[in-house]
């Protein structure tokens, strides 16, 4: 690699959630919605694309804007934002980009001649009589497309939005349309006309009893992959923070729940956090991809104490002989393939765990936000070199980073502004975690470096920084020597 890969895998100024990764030729491309730094609603920016060579997952290239929301004739006034897209190469070798305009409930398609477009509006997904799917009362509410071109060149569109049924949801979002779970719709070769009647393949929470999906019923974020002869349907459950998966030998029926691939709070994974989040959780959306001989899951995290500035992360996964995918933890090294070097300076934006003395919570509904640390930046949206950092670490707050090769690391320094106190550096957060360093901090209005010896590192070490003090600090970076 030209450099080390970290999480988030794109530059700090980029906020692309809902990542759908695909390999075309010798490059991997990422398609997603496009949040704005410190935005006030979801997906305020136009679609862009990034790509990287399959043999260097640190070298991401900006491919530019691939589709603007006002290119859709239904949105010429630019009032609606484009939610999570998906892409497939058709039998005509062109690339079809499926998307919805925020909460409109219908699906549209744009088409281009290359993986990076430029894309032009093509059509709305419609029935054979021309009626737009999702346009009428009683129809399927269209949301979060997943799309598959099968080995026999049949085209399947996956869609659905299924919050728990309530009068408020019905009045605010659905407007009389169906939201019973995830649906599969076979399309004609024209990529936009319904061929077969939509069928529900994964139940929503009200219909989950006795199905095997109890506790992990479908909510949103449809994504589909085929591995050998098995169909993997990846989705966000009603728990929101987790990407779950179900498998079947058919594209449109008989899906069985298999488990969680990743949680953006590591919930249920770490021994010390099984009953709570080890990071501020929020909605999650992503998918899996094979890059050379390895498989990865792409997902997103929350920043700025809300769900409107999400950033893409990725982790290596294993697909077992029985087709199962063990849940993976969030890491700082992500696509790197090994622990990060024990020498060098690291932005705290690569923390994979973050919580206060009171723990973490669902980020959008966190009470008393002044008690909680969070990721943020200086500068404006899409400024190329923002100063991203962790803000508002108060007494008992913890920032965790995984993993580092610290066999030869002897010293550590941190860049901190704010109150004085101490940063304890530990090799975990379990009850018997060892203290690797204790760094005394001086009160400072600007960033100031503080140093300490570091002992006890191994070839695969976690670094958990715990702040102890009476005020609060902003934590910008740390350097390993």
N, C-alpha and C positions, 0 to 999 in steps of 0.2 A: 504494500500500500504506500501511496505517496505520504500519507500521514495516518495517525490513528483515527479510527471511527469511534464516535461517542453517541450517546443519546442526550437530547434529540439529534437525529442523524443529519438534519439539514441545518444551514446557518441559523444563528440565534434570532435573526430578524424575521424568519419565516414561520408562519402559523398555518400549517396544512394538516388538518385532522381527517378522519374518515379514509385513511389511505388504502388504496387498491393497488398493489404492486403486480407488475407483469414484466416478463422477459420477452423482448423482441430482438432477435439477432443476438448480438453480444453485449446488450445493455439492458438494465432493469429500469423501468419507468414507474413513477409514482403519480397516481391520479387521486385527487381528493377534493373536498370542498376547501374554501380559502377564508380563514378568519382574519380579522384585523387586530393588530396589537391594541389591547385595552378597548376592544369593540363593545358595543352595547346590545347587539343581537348576534345570532349565528351567521357566519358565512357572508360577510359584507363585501369581500373582494371577489374579482373575477377569477375564473379557473386559470391556473398556471400548471406547468409540468416541470418536474425535475427528473434527471436520469443519471445513472452511474454505470461505468463498465462493470461487467459481471466479475472481473478479476480484481477490482479495487472498489470496495463499498465505502471508502472514505471520500471518493472523488466525485461529489455530486455536482452536476452541471445544471444551471438554470436554463430551461428551454423557452421561457417567455410565456406571455399570455396566450392560451390556446383557444379560449372561447369567452366572450363577454356576454353578460346576462341580457343586455338589450339587443343582442342578435336574435333572440327569440321574439317572433312577431306578437306573441301573447304578452310580452313585457317591453314593448317599445317605449313605454314611459319610465322604465327603469325602477319601478316601485318594488319589485320582488327580488329576492336573493336566491341564488342557486344552491340547493343543498347537495348532499353527498352524491357523486356520480359513480358510474362504472363504465367500462369500455370493453369491447370485443371486436375482433377482426372478422368481418363477414366473409362469405364464400366468394365475394367479388374482390377480396384482398383489401377492401377499404376498411377504415376504422370507425366504429359507431359508438358515440358517447351518449349514454343515457343519464337523464337527470330530472329532478323536479324543481319547480319554482316554489320555494319555501313551503307553506302549508296549503297550496292550491289543490292538492289531491289528484293531479293528473301527471302523466309522464311524457317527456319529450325526448327527441333524439337529434343529435347533430352528427355530421359525418365529415371525415377528412381522409386524405390520401396517405398520411404517414402517422406514426404514433404520436407525433407532436402537432398534428394539424397542418395548417390552420383548419379549424372546424367551422362548418356552416350549418345553420339550422336545416333539418331534414323533414321532420314530421312530428306529430303527436301520436302516441300509441293509441290505436283505435280498433274498434270492431269492424267486421267485414262490411257493415252498412255505413261506415264512416263515423259512427258515434265514438267520441273520445272516451277511453276507459277512465273511470273515476269522475266523469263530468256530471253524472246524474245521481239523484237520491237512490239508495239501495245498491249502488255499484261498489266495486272494490276501491278503497282509498289507496291511491298510489303514493309510494314513499320509499326512499332509499333503494334504488335499483341494484340488483345483482344480475349478471347476464352471462350465459354460457353458450358457446357453440360446441355441440357435442361431437363425438367422433363420427357420427353419421351425418353431420352438418345440420342437424335440427337445432333450432334456436330456442332457448328457454330464458324467460325473464322472471326474476324473483322480486317480490315487492311486498310491502306491508308496513303498517304502523298500528301497534296494538297496545296502547296504554290500558290500564284497568278501566273497565267500563264505568262511566259516571256521567251524571247529567252535565257537569261542568265541561268534561271532555267533549261530549256530544255537541254542546252548544258552541264551544270555542273552536274546535278543530274539524270534527268529522262531518257535521252538517248532514246527517242522515245516511252517510255512506258506511259500508261494512268495514269493520276492523277486528275480525275474529282471529287473526294470526298472520302468519306468513303465507303468501300465495305463490304458486308457479303458473305462468302463462306461456304456452307455446306460441311462438310467432311464425308467421310466414317468412319465406326467403327474402321478402322486401324489408324485413327487420322492424316493421312497425305495425303490421296488421295481425290481430289476434287470430290464431289458427284453431286452438282448442279452448274450451271454457276454462276460466281460472279455477284452480283447485287449491284448497287450504292444506298446507303440508306440515305446519308447526302451529300448535294452539297458542292462543293468548291466555293470560292468567285465569280468566273466568272459566275457561274450558279445559284446563290442564289436568284436573283430577283424573287419576287412573291412566294417564298417557305416558308416564315416565318423565315428563317435563315439569313435574311439580317442583316449585322452588326456583325454576330456571325457564319459565315460560317465555315465549317470544315477545319482544317489545319493538325492536327496530333493527336497522343495520344489516340488511340481507347481503350475504356474499356467498358465492358458490365456486367450488373448485372440484375437479375430477382427478383422482389419483388412481391410476390403473383402471379398475372397473368400479371403483367406489366413489360415490358423490359425497362431498363434504359441504354441508351447509353451515356457514359461520354466521353468528348473529349476536346481538346484544339482548340479554335477558331483561326481565323486569327489575333485576337488581342494578342494572344500568352500567356498573363499573366493569363488568366482565364480558369478555368475548367467549361465548360458548360454541359448541359444535355438535351437529347431529350427522349421522351417516345413513346411507341407503344404497341399495344396488339399482335404484331407479331414480330418474331425475325429478319425478313429480309425485312420489308416494313412498310410504313405508319408512320414513325417517325415524331413527331412534336416537334419543339423547345420549351423548357420550361423555360430556364433561366440560370443564372450563380450560381454555388455552392460556389466557392471561387476564389478570385483574389489574386495573390501574391504581389499585390500593394494596396489591399483594394480599388481598383478603383470602383467608382460608389456606394460605401457603406456609407462612413462617410460623414456627412454633409459638413465638411470643406475640403474634398478631392474629391468631385464628379468630379471636372474638372482636377484632377491631381493625381499622385500616392503618396501614403503615405509610400512607400517603393520602393527600387530599383527593378524594374520588369525585368523579363526575361521569357523564355519558362516555361510552366507548364505541369505537367502530373501526373495523380494519379487516385484514384477511391474511392468508398464508400464501407463500410462493416458494418454489424451488429455484435456487440460484446455484448453478453448477451442481455439486453433489450434496448441498446442504439445504435444509428447509428453515424458513423464518416466518414469524408472525409480525405484522405491522399493526400498530394500534396508536392511541394518542393519550396525552396527559393534559391536565388543566393548569392554567397559570393565572396570575392577576386576580385571584380570589373570585373568579367567576368562570363560566363555561363558554365564554365567547372569544377566548384567545387560546386555542388548543394547539399543541405541537406534536408532531409525529415522532414515535419511537419504534424500535424494532428489536426483536430478540430471536436468537437461534432456538429452534424447537426440534424435537425428535418425534418421528412417526414410528411407532412400535410395530412389531410383527403382526399384532392383532388389529392394527389400524388405529389404535388409540394414540392420543397426544397428551402426555403428561403436562400439567400446568407448569408454566415457567415463571420465574420471578422477574421483576423489573430490575434492570441493571444500568450502570453508567457506560459500560463498554459495548453493549448492543451488538452491532455488526462487526466488531473488531476481531472476533474469533479467538481472543485470548485476553488476559488481564492487561490493564493499561500500564504503561511504563512507570517505574518508581522514581523517575527523575523528570522534572518539568513542572510547568504551571498549568493549572486547571481552573476553568471557570466553575463557579458553584451552580451554574445553570444545568450541569450534568448530574445533579443529585437525583437519585432514583427513589429515595424515601425522604419524606419531610412531614413533621408533625410537631405539635406544641406539647406542653406539659399535660394538657387535657386530652391529648391524642389528636387524631385527624377526623374529618367528617366529610359529608357530601358538600362540595365546595360552594354550590349555589345557595345552599340553605344554612351555611355555617353561621351560628349566632356569635355575637361579640367578636367580629372579625379582627378587632385590634389586638386580640390575644394570640393570633395565629400568624406564623411565618408564611411567606408566599414568594413565588417567582415573579419577577417583574423586570423592567428595563428602563434605562434613560433613553431619550431620543424619541423619534416619531415612527409611525408604521412604515416598514420596509426601508428604513435607513440601514445601510449595509453593515455598519459596525456598531450595533447598539451595545450599551454597557449593561448586560443582563446579569442579575444577581439575585440572592435571596434576601428579602426585606423582612424586618420586624421579628427577628429572633429574640424571644424573651426568655426569662429564666425557665429552664427545663426544655426548651425547644431543641429539636434534634434534626440534623441534616445528614443523610446517609448516602454513601457512594460505594459502588461495587463494580469491578474488582480491580485491585492493583497488585503488581509484582513488587513487593517491598523488601526483597531479600537483601538488597544493597543500599537501602534507604536509611540515612542516619539522622536527618533533620527535616523539620517541616516549618513553614511559615504561612501565615494567613493575612489576608488584606481585609481589614475590618474598619468600619466607622460606627460611631455611637458611643454607648456607655462602656465603662471598664468592666472587668470581671475576669472570667476564666473560660477557655474552651477546652473541654476534655475530649481527647481523641481516643476512641475505643474501637476494638475489633469486632463490634457487633452491638446489639442492644438487649441480648439475653441476660439473665440474672448473673451469670458468671463471666461476662465479657471483660477482657483485660484492657487496662488503660495503657495506650501506647505513648501518649504524650499529654502534658498539661501545659497549655499556652496562656500565660498571663496577658491580659489586654489592658491597654491604656485608653482612657476616654479621649475621643478625637472627633472633630466635626468633619474632617476629611478622611479618606482612606489612609490607614497606617498599617505597616507590616509589623508583625510580632512573631518571634521565633521560639522554637524549643527543640530539644533532642527527641528523636522518635526511635523507640525500641520495640522489638517483638514482631516485626513484620515478616510475612512469609511470601511464598510465590503466588498466593491467591488470598489477598487480605481485603476485608471490608473496612471502610473508614467511616465511623459515625462520630460527628462533631456535636457535642452537647454543650449548650451555653448555660453558664451559671453566673448570674449577676442581677443587679437591682433594676436595670433599665432595659434597653433593647439595642440590638446591633443590626447592621446590614452587613452581609457576608458576601464579598465579591469573588474571591479567588483564594486558592492555596497553592503552594509550591513545595515539591518534594525534592530533597537534595541527597 
